[in-house]
Structure formats: structure tokens, C-alpha cells
Amino acid sequence: MTDCTFSSLEFPVCRKRRVEADFSGGDITSNGGVLLLRQADRLSGLTASVARRLSDARQRGKVEHRFAAMLRQRVFALALGYEDVNDHAELRHDLALQTAAERDRALASPSTLSRFENAADRDWAWSVHEALVEGFIGSHSEAPEELILDFDATDDPVHGRQEGRFFHGYYDRYCFLPLYVFCGERLLVSYLRPSKIDGARHAWAILALLVKRLRQAWPGVRIVFRGDSGFCRYKMLSWCERHGVGYITGLAKNARLNDLAAPWMETAAQGFAGTGLKQRLFGEFTYAAGTWTAERRVIARIEHGPKGANPRYIVTNLEGGAQDLYEKLYCQRGDMENRIKEQQLDLFADRTSCHKWWPNQFRLLLSSLAYTLIETIRRLGLAGTGMARAQCGTIRLKLLKIGAVIVRNTRRVRFHLSGACPDKALFMLVAARLVPG
């Protein structure tokens, strides 16, 4: 590659001193915090676990860039804010990223990374998901008492003619419709789907697979399925009941539900008329939709304010008070939407611009792996600190994007991190916490 020569840049003077800039600084990086990503990866074994599972059809004697190194290169770069493969034309020479990827020379070029992604197939997608679930199980030192599995779908806009793209009426654009599954803040599934399907498509099969594997690891664990009204399907609810799985899902309102909730709605309307204050009540009753074979418990959250009645309904087989189940359990699923936003806004899960289907699924999973590493930093390194609930973008800004001078010789690689870093104490704390025990 031809080296470009950049002339010096002139800026306004500062205290009678000339201010100049050029790109001749040498081995300086803005990615000094990649060391934390490397620590989190070594502690969890994430990329090594994925790389072991990927089938490599290349001729081994002619391979320069192993899957493990390319996987780390791509995943770490996403976590650092480099969304495109083209970024690696220069980024591959960054000594910080080379060190994190366990290399001591130039990393894979954009064309090599593109061939790597386009080699993805169904088996690769299964393998990455298997590594995510096994990593989740392996991170527990003892069996959990209860696991709440959150299911949600989102739109992934596309702007080309990718395989499987369709127009979605609700989102009013061409898109994919990926399905995410989280357990708390831990990502278990990111499953790419075309957008011409029901939003709950394949959720039942994924739930069954997860329950089977989690109960193999922890036979006594209680599992709760949680989702919005888009996942309220009678076959799914019946399956949960037959297999001892709890569920709490939204239930789309209709005239019959409103009739059953009429006493509470009338009470709320009278309370608002008498006080002028917004009213909020809870009630419950049994209900069976036309396709259901049995009645189920429905909780009604009734609100009445200046804009009139605003009822919401959920269906559940869990025990507990109506208000507690709604406010303290069901409403907590809203936090999953923040995790999906982190995927798309901070970690570029929507960069599904490959033509073929499986490479796009693989790109979605690369983003998921980047999220998993940052979540490891947040869960283990930042616990009990002011950034224990920080989002991925904030963690990147505070701890990963740190300037450093790098000196590499035959004996060591030394990172001289910026002395003006405002979070150096936090960085040192996180680094110490991520050392394998």
C-alpha cells in the first residue's frame, strides 16, 4: 500500500505560539482501552470459543490470518466504534488492535475480512449462538433460582437488494426483523429474520431450545418467558403451561376485555371527574380468546386522565398481586429496549449490507459479540461504581477511546496511556477486576 504524505496543518496561534499539526507521530493510538476488551475476552474465553466452533474450509498451509485473529479484529473494532470493514484499511496497522488480536504484524485487510464474513453459513450462526449460551451458563458459579427470558423484535432497515429484504407496513420501509432474547442484560440470541413474517415467528422454537439447555445445566431453575403482546400466541402459552415455564406477556385490548374491565374503568372515570387527577387502578379476571382452549389470568391496568381511558392488559400464569406483577415484573421488560438500542446505535447491528443472507446474520452476531464483551466489562469491572449502569457508548468514550503511545520491541509491548485521562483510576480498577482468578 502506498504511504500518503500529509503536509503540516496550521491553526490559530495560542499565547503567541504557532499551532501546527501533522500525521507523523508514529505509533500513537486512540484505542488504548482495547486492553480492557482483551482482558474481558481472555476472562470469558468468548472469541476463542466462537473460533473453535467455526468450520474453516481454507487450505491450512496457505492461511495467514486465522479465524480467531480476524474475529477479534472485527469484534474489538466494533466495540471501539469502527463500524465498517473499510475502516481496517488503516486500522489493521494500529499496534493496539494488533496486540489485542494477539498479533505482532498487520491484521487482515478489508478484502480478507469481507471473504471471512461472506463464508458464513447456517452452521456458523448456530455455533456463535451456542458460544453465547454456553458462555452465559459458564459465567455462573452456582445455579440461579430464576431466569427471566425477554423476547423482542425490532426493525433493521436495509437500503439495497439484500436477500430476504421485504417492505414492512408498520415500519414503512424495507427492513429485516431480527429477534433478540436477553436474560437481564445478558444477550443470548440475535436471530435475523425477514420482515414479511409474524413478529413472533420462530420464538416458540427458540424458547424451547433455550429452556432445554438451561434445564440441562440447572434442573431446578425457574424460567419465566416475558414479552409484549406481539408474543401472546396461544400455542406458546400452552407450551409454557405443559412444560412448567412461567409467562407474562402483553395482551392486545379488544371490546371483550374492555367489557370485563368496565367496573374498574368506571371507578377510574369517576375518580378523575371528582378530583381532576389522573387515576390508576388494577384489577384481574379470567379470559379466553376464541382460539384458546382454557381461560387464563388477565391483569388489567386501568388509567384515566385528561385524554380519557387508557387500559392495558397482560396475561400470566404467575402468582402474585396484580399491581406487583405489572409494575415490578412486566414493566421491567422495557429495559430490554435499551439493550437493543445499544446494539443498533452503539455497536452497529444494523450494518447488514451484505447481499447474501447468512453473512448479514453473521454481522448481526459480530455486533452481539462486541456487546457481550462490553457487558462483561460493565458487569464485572464496573460493578458498584458510578458507571455500573452506563451504556456501551459511554463505556467506550470513558474507558476504551484513550490516547496512548505504544512502544513495541522483542521483549514487551508498552502502552503509555494519556496522563490527562480523567478516568485513569476507574480504568485501573476495571483492569484489576478483569484479571482471571
BANUTOR-344857 format. One record per residue (C-alpha): residue in one letter; residue number from 1; z, y, x. Coordinates in steps of 0.2 Angstrom, whole numbers, padded with zeros to 4 digits, always signed. Each point is the difference from the previous one (the first is absolute). Layout:
# BANUTOR-344857
+------+-----+-------+-------+-------+
| rest |  nr |     z |     y |     x |
+------+-----+-------+-------+-------+
|    A | NUM |     Z |     Y |     X |
...
+------+-----+-------+-------+-------+
//
This chain:
# BANUTOR-344857
+------+-----+-------+-------+-------+
| rest |  nr |     z |     y |     x |
+------+-----+-------+-------+-------+
|    M |   1 | +0000 | +0000 | +0000 |
|    T |   2 | -0005 | +0017 | +0007 |
|    D |   3 | +0015 | +0011 | +0003 |
|    C |   4 | -0001 | +0017 | -0008 |
|    T |   5 | +0005 | +0016 | +0010 |
|    F |   6 | +0009 | +0013 | -0010 |
|    S |   7 | +0001 | +0018 | +0006 |
|    S |   8 | +0016 | +0009 | +0000 |
|    L |   9 | +0006 | +0009 | -0016 |
|    E |  10 | +0007 | +0017 | +0000 |
|    F |  11 | +0014 | +0006 | -0012 |
|    P |  12 | +0009 | +0016 | -0003 |
|    V |  13 | +0011 | +0005 | +0014 |
|    C |  14 | +0019 | -0003 | -0001 |
|    R |  15 | +0012 | +0012 | +0008 |
|    K |  16 | -0014 | +0006 | +0012 |
|    R |  17 | -0005 | -0018 | +0005 |
|    R |  18 | -0017 | -0007 | -0003 |
|    V |  19 | +0000 | -0015 | -0012 |
|    E |  20 | -0013 | -0014 | +0004 |
|    A |  21 | -0003 | -0017 | -0005 |
|    D |  22 | -0011 | -0015 | +0005 |
|    F |  23 | +0000 | -0019 | -0002 |
|    S |  24 | +0003 | -0004 | +0018 |
|    G |  25 | +0019 | -0005 | -0002 |
|    G |  26 | -0003 | -0018 | +0004 |
|    D |  27 | +0010 | -0014 | -0007 |
|    I |  28 | +0009 | +0010 | -0014 |
|    T |  29 | +0002 | -0007 | -0018 |
|    S |  30 | +0006 | +0006 | -0016 |
|    N |  31 | +0005 | -0017 | -0005 |
|    G |  32 | +0016 | -0003 | +0010 |
|    G |  33 | +0009 | -0007 | -0015 |
|    V |  34 | -0012 | -0015 | -0001 |
|    L |  35 | +0014 | -0008 | +0011 |
|    L |  36 | +0010 | -0002 | -0016 |
|    L |  37 | -0014 | -0008 | -0009 |
|    R |  38 | -0001 | -0012 | +0014 |
|    Q |  39 | +0018 | -0004 | -0001 |
|    A |  40 | +0000 | -0002 | -0018 |
|    D |  41 | -0015 | -0012 | +0002 |
|    R |  42 | +0008 | -0010 | +0014 |
|    L |  43 | +0016 | -0001 | -0011 |
|    S |  44 | -0009 | -0006 | -0015 |
|    G |  45 | -0013 | -0010 | +0008 |
|    L |  46 | -0012 | +0007 | -0013 |
|    T |  47 | -0017 | +0002 | +0009 |
|    A |  48 | +0003 | -0016 | +0010 |
|    S |  49 | +0003 | -0010 | -0016 |
|    V |  50 | -0016 | +0007 | -0008 |
|    A |  51 | -0011 | -0003 | +0016 |
|    R |  52 | +0006 | -0018 | +0001 |
|    R |  53 | -0006 | -0003 | -0017 |
|    L |  54 | -0018 | +0008 | +0001 |
|    S |  55 | -0014 | -0012 | +0004 |
|    D |  56 | -0010 | +0006 | +0015 |
|    A |  57 | -0018 | -0007 | +0000 |
|    R |  58 | -0005 | +0009 | +0017 |
|    Q |  59 | -0003 | -0009 | +0016 |
|    R |  60 | +0016 | +0001 | +0009 |
|    G |  61 | -0007 | +0002 | +0017 |
|    K |  62 | -0010 | +0016 | -0005 |
|    V |  63 | +0014 | +0009 | -0009 |
|    E |  64 | +0008 | +0015 | +0008 |
|    H |  65 | +0010 | +0007 | -0015 |
|    R |  66 | +0011 | -0013 | -0008 |
|    F |  67 | +0005 | +0002 | -0018 |
|    A |  68 | +0018 | +0004 | +0003 |
|    A |  69 | -0005 | +0015 | +0011 |
|    M |  70 | -0013 | +0006 | -0013 |
|    L |  71 | +0012 | -0002 | -0014 |
|    R |  72 | +0013 | +0010 | +0009 |
|    Q |  73 | -0012 | +0013 | +0005 |
|    R |  74 | -0006 | +0003 | -0018 |
|    V |  75 | +0017 | -0002 | -0009 |
|    F |  76 | +0009 | +0012 | +0013 |
|    A |  77 | -0014 | +0012 | -0002 |
|    L |  78 | +0002 | +0001 | -0019 |
|    A |  79 | +0018 | +0002 | +0002 |
|    L |  80 | -0003 | +0015 | +0012 |
|    G |  81 | -0012 | +0008 | -0012 |
|    Y |  82 | -0017 | -0006 | +0006 |
|    E |  83 | -0009 | -0006 | -0015 |
|    D |  84 | -0017 | -0004 | +0006 |
|    V |  85 | -0007 | -0012 | +0012 |
|    N |  86 | -0011 | +0014 | +0008 |
|    D |  87 | +0016 | +0008 | +0006 |
|    H |  88 | +0002 | -0015 | +0013 |
|    A |  89 | -0015 | +0007 | +0009 |
|    E |  90 | +0012 | +0011 | +0010 |
|    L |  91 | +0017 | -0008 | -0006 |
|    R |  92 | -0004 | -0016 | +0009 |
|    H |  93 | +0003 | +0009 | +0016 |
|    D |  94 | +0017 | +0006 | -0005 |
|    L |  95 | +0013 | -0008 | +0012 |
|    A |  96 | +0014 | +0000 | -0014 |
|    L |  97 | -0011 | -0010 | -0012 |
|    Q |  98 | -0005 | -0012 | +0014 |
|    T |  99 | +0018 | -0003 | +0005 |
|    A | 100 | +0005 | -0003 | -0018 |
|    A | 101 | -0015 | -0012 | -0002 |
|    E | 102 | +0006 | -0009 | +0015 |
|    R | 103 | -0015 | +0005 | +0010 |
|    D | 104 | -0003 | +0009 | +0017 |
|    R | 105 | -0018 | +0005 | -0002 |
|    A | 106 | -0011 | +0007 | -0014 |
|    L | 107 | +0002 | -0007 | -0017 |
|    A | 108 | -0013 | -0006 | -0012 |
|    S | 109 | -0015 | +0012 | -0004 |
|    P | 110 | -0004 | +0006 | -0018 |
|    S | 111 | -0014 | -0013 | +0000 |
|    T | 112 | +0011 | -0014 | +0005 |
|    L | 113 | +0013 | +0005 | -0013 |
|    S | 114 | -0013 | +0001 | -0013 |
|    R | 115 | -0006 | -0018 | +0004 |
|    F | 116 | +0018 | -0006 | -0001 |
|    E | 117 | +0003 | +0008 | -0017 |
|    N | 118 | -0017 | -0007 | -0007 |
|    A | 119 | +0005 | -0018 | +0006 |
|    A | 120 | +0014 | +0000 | -0013 |
|    D | 121 | -0001 | -0013 | -0014 |
|    R | 122 | +0011 | -0007 | -0014 |
|    D | 123 | +0010 | -0010 | +0012 |
|    W | 124 | +0004 | +0015 | +0010 |
|    A | 125 | +0006 | +0009 | -0015 |
|    W | 126 | +0011 | -0015 | -0004 |
|    S | 127 | +0007 | -0001 | +0017 |
|    V | 128 | +0005 | +0018 | +0001 |
|    H | 129 | +0009 | -0001 | -0017 |
|    E | 130 | +0008 | -0016 | +0007 |
|    A | 131 | +0007 | +0009 | +0015 |
|    L | 132 | +0006 | +0014 | -0011 |
|    V | 133 | +0010 | -0012 | -0011 |
|    E | 134 | +0006 | -0011 | +0014 |
|    G | 135 | +0006 | +0016 | +0010 |
|    F | 136 | +0009 | +0006 | -0016 |
|    I | 137 | +0009 | -0017 | -0001 |
|    G | 138 | +0004 | -0001 | +0018 |
|    S | 139 | +0008 | +0018 | +0001 |
|    H | 140 | +0014 | -0006 | -0011 |
|    S | 141 | +0015 | -0007 | +0009 |
|    E | 142 | +0007 | -0008 | -0016 |
|    A | 143 | -0007 | -0004 | -0017 |
|    P | 144 | -0001 | +0015 | -0012 |
|    E | 145 | +0008 | -0002 | -0017 |
|    E | 146 | -0014 | +0009 | -0009 |
|    L | 147 | -0017 | +0006 | +0003 |
|    I | 148 | -0010 | +0012 | -0011 |
|    L | 149 | -0019 | -0001 | +0002 |
|    D | 150 | -0009 | +0016 | -0005 |
|    F | 151 | -0018 | -0001 | -0006 |
|    D | 152 | -0012 | +0015 | -0001 |
|    A | 153 | -0018 | +0004 | +0001 |
|    T | 154 | -0008 | +0015 | +0006 |
|    D | 155 | -0018 | +0007 | +0002 |
|    D | 156 | -0009 | +0000 | +0017 |
|    P | 157 | -0015 | +0012 | -0002 |
|    V | 158 | -0016 | -0005 | +0008 |
|    H | 159 | -0015 | +0011 | +0004 |
|    G | 160 | -0014 | -0013 | +0006 |
|    R | 161 | -0007 | -0016 | -0007 |
|    Q | 162 | +0013 | -0011 | +0006 |
|    E | 163 | +0001 | -0018 | -0007 |
|    G | 164 | +0011 | -0001 | -0015 |
|    R | 165 | +0000 | +0018 | -0004 |
|    F | 166 | +0000 | +0005 | -0019 |
|    F | 167 | +0002 | +0015 | -0011 |
|    H | 168 | +0018 | +0001 | -0007 |
|    G | 169 | +0001 | +0010 | -0016 |
|    Y | 170 | +0018 | +0005 | +0001 |
|    Y | 171 | -0001 | +0006 | +0018 |
|    D | 172 | -0018 | +0007 | -0004 |
|    R | 173 | -0008 | -0005 | +0017 |
|    Y | 174 | -0006 | -0015 | +0010 |
|    C | 175 | +0015 | -0009 | +0008 |
|    F | 176 | +0009 | -0016 | +0004 |
|    L | 177 | +0016 | -0005 | -0009 |
|    P | 178 | +0012 | -0007 | +0013 |
|    L | 179 | +0016 | -0009 | -0005 |
|    Y | 180 | +0016 | +0004 | +0010 |
|    V | 181 | +0016 | -0010 | -0001 |
|    F | 182 | +0016 | +0007 | +0008 |
|    C | 183 | +0017 | -0007 | +0001 |
|    G | 184 | +0010 | +0016 | +0002 |
|    E | 185 | -0009 | +0009 | +0014 |
|    R | 186 | -0007 | -0016 | +0008 |
|    L | 187 | -0018 | -0003 | -0003 |
|    L | 188 | -0005 | -0018 | -0004 |
|    V | 189 | -0018 | +0001 | -0008 |
|    S | 190 | -0014 | +0013 | +0001 |
|    Y | 191 | -0014 | -0009 | -0009 |
|    L | 192 | -0017 | +0008 | -0002 |
|    R | 193 | -0008 | -0002 | -0017 |
|    P | 194 | -0016 | +0007 | -0009 |
|    S | 195 | +0004 | +0013 | -0013 |
|    K | 196 | -0009 | -0008 | -0015 |
|    I | 197 | +0014 | -0012 | -0003 |
|    D | 198 | +0017 | +0001 | -0010 |
|    G | 199 | +0013 | +0009 | +0011 |
|    A | 200 | +0011 | -0016 | -0001 |
|    R | 201 | -0014 | -0012 | +0006 |
|    H | 202 | +0006 | -0013 | +0012 |
|    A | 203 | +0018 | +0007 | +0000 |
|    W | 204 | +0006 | -0016 | -0009 |
|    A | 205 | -0007 | -0011 | +0014 |
|    I | 206 | +0007 | +0012 | +0014 |
|    L | 207 | +0018 | +0000 | -0009 |
|    A | 208 | -0001 | -0019 | -0001 |
|    L | 209 | -0004 | -0002 | +0019 |
|    L | 210 | +0013 | +0012 | +0005 |
|    V | 211 | +0014 | -0008 | -0011 |
|    K | 212 | -0005 | -0017 | +0007 |
|    R | 213 | +0002 | +0006 | +0018 |
|    L | 214 | +0015 | +0010 | -0002 |
|    R | 215 | +0009 | -0014 | -0009 |
|    Q | 216 | -0005 | -0012 | +0014 |
|    A | 217 | +0009 | +0011 | +0012 |
|    W | 218 | +0015 | +0005 | -0011 |
|    P | 219 | +0002 | -0013 | -0015 |
|    G | 220 | +0014 | +0010 | -0008 |
|    V | 221 | -0008 | +0017 | +0000 |
|    R | 222 | -0002 | +0010 | -0016 |
|    I | 223 | -0017 | +0007 | -0002 |
|    V | 224 | -0005 | +0014 | -0012 |
|    F | 225 | -0018 | +0006 | -0004 |
|    R | 226 | -0001 | +0018 | -0003 |
|    G | 227 | -0016 | +0010 | -0006 |
|    D | 228 | -0007 | +0013 | -0011 |
|    S | 229 | -0008 | -0004 | -0017 |
|    G | 230 | -0016 | -0004 | +0008 |
|    F | 231 | +0009 | -0017 | +0006 |
|    C | 232 | +0007 | -0004 | -0017 |
|    R | 233 | -0010 | -0016 | -0004 |
|    Y | 234 | +0007 | -0013 | -0011 |
|    K | 235 | -0006 | -0014 | +0012 |
|    M | 236 | +0009 | +0008 | +0014 |
|    L | 237 | +0016 | +0002 | -0010 |
|    S | 238 | +0000 | -0018 | -0006 |
|    W | 239 | -0003 | -0006 | +0018 |
|    C | 240 | +0015 | +0010 | +0006 |
|    E | 241 | +0011 | -0007 | -0014 |
|    R | 242 | -0005 | -0018 | +0004 |
|    H | 243 | +0003 | +0002 | +0018 |
|    G | 244 | +0016 | +0009 | +0000 |
|    V | 245 | -0007 | +0017 | +0006 |
|    G | 246 | +0007 | +0016 | -0007 |
|    Y | 247 | -0011 | +0014 | -0006 |
|    I | 248 | +0000 | +0018 | -0006 |
|    T | 249 | -0016 | +0008 | -0004 |
|    G | 250 | -0006 | +0015 | -0010 |
|    L | 251 | -0007 | -0003 | -0017 |
|    A | 252 | -0014 | +0011 | -0007 |
|    K | 253 | +0006 | +0009 | -0016 |
|    N | 254 | -0008 | -0004 | -0017 |
|    A | 255 | +0004 | +0003 | -0018 |
|    R | 256 | +0011 | -0015 | -0002 |
|    L | 257 | +0011 | +0004 | +0014 |
|    N | 258 | +0002 | +0018 | -0006 |
|    D | 259 | +0005 | -0007 | -0017 |
|    L | 260 | +0013 | -0011 | +0008 |
|    A | 261 | +0007 | +0014 | +0010 |
|    A | 262 | -0001 | +0012 | -0015 |
|    P | 263 | +0019 | +0001 | -0003 |
|    W | 264 | +0003 | +0006 | +0018 |
|    M | 265 | -0015 | +0012 | -0001 |
|    E | 266 | +0007 | +0008 | -0016 |
|    T | 267 | +0017 | +0002 | +0008 |
|    A | 268 | -0008 | +0008 | +0015 |
|    A | 269 | -0010 | +0012 | -0011 |
|    Q | 270 | +0015 | +0005 | -0009 |
|    G | 271 | +0010 | +0003 | +0015 |
|    F | 272 | -0013 | +0011 | +0008 |
|    A | 273 | -0002 | +0010 | -0017 |
|    G | 274 | +0019 | +0003 | +0000 |
|    T | 275 | +0002 | +0005 | +0018 |
|    G | 276 | -0017 | +0005 | +0007 |
|    L | 277 | +0004 | -0011 | +0015 |
|    K | 278 | -0011 | -0015 | +0006 |
|    Q | 279 | +0007 | -0016 | -0007 |
|    R | 280 | +0000 | -0017 | +0009 |
|    L | 281 | +0005 | -0016 | -0008 |
|    F | 282 | -0002 | -0019 | +0003 |
|    G | 283 | -0001 | -0014 | -0012 |
|    E | 284 | -0006 | -0018 | +0001 |
|    F | 285 | -0008 | -0013 | -0012 |
|    T | 286 | -0010 | -0016 | +0000 |
|    Y | 287 | -0019 | +0001 | -0001 |
|    A | 288 | -0015 | -0012 | +0001 |
|    A | 289 | -0018 | +0006 | +0002 |
|    G | 290 | -0013 | -0009 | -0009 |
|    T | 291 | -0005 | -0010 | +0015 |
|    W | 292 | +0018 | -0005 | +0005 |
|    T | 293 | +0008 | -0017 | -0005 |
|    A | 294 | +0018 | +0007 | -0001 |
|    E | 295 | +0009 | +0016 | -0003 |
|    R | 296 | +0007 | +0009 | +0016 |
|    R | 297 | +0013 | +0013 | +0004 |
|    V | 298 | -0007 | +0018 | -0001 |
|    I | 299 | +0009 | +0015 | +0006 |
|    A | 300 | -0005 | +0017 | -0007 |
|    R | 301 | +0003 | +0016 | +0009 |
|    I | 302 | -0001 | +0014 | -0013 |
|    E | 303 | -0002 | +0018 | +0005 |
|    H | 304 | -0003 | +0015 | -0012 |
|    G | 305 | -0003 | +0017 | +0007 |
|    P | 306 | -0010 | +0016 | -0004 |
|    K | 307 | -0016 | -0010 | +0000 |
|    G | 308 | +0007 | -0013 | -0012 |
|    A | 309 | +0003 | -0019 | +0002 |
|    N | 310 | -0003 | -0009 | +0016 |
|    P | 311 | +0004 | -0018 | -0001 |
|    R | 312 | -0001 | -0013 | +0014 |
|    Y | 313 | +0002 | -0018 | -0001 |
|    I | 314 | +0003 | -0014 | +0012 |
|    V | 315 | +0001 | -0019 | -0002 |
|    T | 316 | +0012 | -0011 | +0010 |
|    N | 317 | +0010 | -0016 | +0001 |
|    L | 318 | +0014 | +0007 | +0010 |
|    E | 319 | +0018 | +0002 | -0005 |
|    G | 320 | +0008 | +0017 | +0000 |
|    G | 321 | +0002 | +0016 | -0010 |
|    A | 322 | -0016 | +0008 | -0006 |
|    Q | 323 | +0003 | +0017 | +0009 |
|    D | 324 | +0004 | -0008 | +0016 |
|    L | 325 | -0015 | -0012 | +0000 |
|    Y | 326 | -0011 | +0015 | -0003 |
|    E | 327 | +0007 | +0013 | +0011 |
|    K | 328 | +0007 | -0010 | +0014 |
|    L | 329 | -0013 | -0014 | +0001 |
|    Y | 330 | -0016 | +0004 | -0008 |
|    C | 331 | -0002 | +0018 | +0005 |
|    Q | 332 | +0003 | -0005 | +0018 |
|    R | 333 | -0017 | -0007 | +0001 |
|    G | 334 | -0007 | +0017 | +0001 |
|    D | 335 | +0005 | +0000 | +0018 |
|    M | 336 | -0014 | -0012 | +0003 |
|    E | 337 | -0012 | +0013 | -0004 |
|    N | 338 | +0006 | +0010 | +0015 |
|    R | 339 | -0003 | -0015 | +0011 |
|    I | 340 | -0018 | -0001 | -0006 |
|    K | 341 | -0002 | +0018 | +0004 |
|    E | 342 | +0006 | -0003 | +0017 |
|    Q | 343 | -0014 | -0014 | +0002 |
|    Q | 344 | -0014 | +0011 | -0006 |
|    L | 345 | +0005 | +0018 | +0006 |
|    D | 346 | +0009 | -0004 | +0016 |
|    L | 347 | -0008 | -0017 | +0006 |
|    F | 348 | -0017 | +0002 | -0007 |
|    A | 349 | -0001 | -0016 | -0011 |
|    D | 350 | -0014 | +0008 | -0009 |
|    R | 351 | -0012 | -0001 | +0015 |
|    T | 352 | -0009 | -0014 | -0008 |
|    S | 353 | -0018 | +0005 | +0005 |
|    C | 354 | -0006 | -0016 | +0007 |
|    H | 355 | -0015 | -0007 | -0010 |
|    K | 356 | +0007 | -0018 | -0002 |
|    W | 357 | +0015 | -0005 | -0010 |
|    W | 358 | +0011 | -0009 | +0012 |
|    P | 359 | -0001 | +0013 | +0014 |
|    N | 360 | +0006 | +0013 | -0013 |
|    Q | 361 | +0015 | -0012 | -0005 |
|    F | 362 | +0004 | -0002 | +0019 |
|    R | 363 | +0000 | +0019 | +0002 |
|    L | 364 | +0012 | +0001 | -0015 |
|    L | 365 | +0011 | -0013 | +0009 |
|    L | 366 | -0001 | +0010 | +0017 |
|    S | 367 | +0008 | +0015 | -0009 |
|    S | 368 | +0013 | -0012 | -0007 |
|    L | 369 | +0004 | -0006 | +0017 |
|    A | 370 | +0002 | +0018 | +0006 |
|    Y | 371 | +0012 | +0003 | -0015 |
|    T | 372 | +0010 | -0015 | +0004 |
|    L | 373 | +0003 | +0005 | +0018 |
|    I | 374 | +0005 | +0018 | -0005 |
|    E | 375 | +0011 | -0008 | -0014 |
|    T | 376 | +0009 | -0010 | +0014 |
|    I | 377 | +0003 | +0016 | +0009 |
|    R | 378 | +0007 | +0008 | -0015 |
|    R | 379 | +0011 | -0015 | -0006 |
|    L | 380 | +0007 | -0005 | +0017 |
|    G | 381 | -0002 | +0015 | +0011 |
|    L | 382 | +0004 | +0014 | -0012 |
|    A | 383 | +0013 | -0008 | -0011 |
|    G | 384 | +0015 | +0012 | -0003 |
|    T | 385 | -0009 | +0015 | +0007 |
|    G | 386 | -0007 | +0015 | -0009 |
|    M | 387 | -0017 | -0008 | +0001 |
|    A | 388 | +0005 | -0017 | -0008 |
|    R | 389 | -0011 | +0004 | -0015 |
|    A | 390 | -0014 | +0010 | +0009 |
|    Q | 391 | -0018 | -0004 | -0004 |
|    C | 392 | -0013 | -0006 | +0012 |
|    G | 393 | -0007 | +0017 | +0003 |
|    T | 394 | +0016 | +0007 | +0005 |
|    I | 395 | +0005 | -0014 | +0011 |
|    R | 396 | -0017 | +0002 | +0009 |
|    L | 397 | +0002 | +0018 | +0002 |
|    K | 398 | +0018 | -0001 | +0006 |
|    L | 399 | +0000 | -0016 | +0011 |
|    L | 400 | -0017 | -0006 | +0004 |
|    K | 401 | -0011 | +0016 | +0004 |
|    I | 402 | +0010 | +0005 | +0015 |
|    G | 403 | -0009 | +0007 | +0016 |
|    A | 404 | +0002 | -0009 | +0016 |
|    V | 405 | -0007 | -0001 | +0018 |
|    I | 406 | -0003 | -0018 | +0005 |
|    V | 407 | +0001 | -0007 | +0017 |
|    R | 408 | -0007 | -0017 | +0002 |
|    N | 409 | +0000 | -0010 | +0017 |
|    T | 410 | +0001 | -0018 | +0005 |
|    R | 411 | +0019 | -0001 | -0003 |
|    R | 412 | +0004 | +0010 | -0016 |
|    V | 413 | -0007 | +0011 | -0014 |
|    R | 414 | +0011 | +0015 | -0002 |
|    F | 415 | -0001 | +0012 | -0015 |
|    H | 416 | +0007 | +0017 | +0004 |
|    L | 417 | +0003 | +0006 | -0018 |
|    S | 418 | +0000 | +0018 | -0005 |
|    G | 419 | +0017 | +0008 | +0005 |
|    A | 420 | -0002 | +0012 | -0015 |
|    C | 421 | -0001 | -0014 | -0013 |
|    P | 422 | +0013 | +0005 | -0013 |
|    D | 423 | +0004 | -0018 | -0005 |
|    K | 424 | +0003 | -0008 | +0017 |
|    A | 425 | +0017 | -0006 | -0005 |
|    L | 426 | -0006 | -0008 | -0016 |
|    F | 427 | -0015 | -0008 | +0010 |
|    M | 428 | +0013 | -0008 | +0013 |
|    L | 429 | +0010 | -0006 | -0014 |
|    V | 430 | -0014 | -0009 | -0009 |
|    A | 431 | -0007 | -0007 | +0017 |
|    A | 432 | +0017 | -0008 | +0003 |
|    R | 433 | +0002 | -0007 | -0017 |
|    L | 434 | -0017 | -0008 | +0001 |
|    V | 435 | +0004 | -0010 | +0016 |
|    P | 436 | +0000 | -0019 | -0005 |
|    G | 437 | +0017 | -0007 | -0001 |
+------+-----+-------+-------+-------+
//
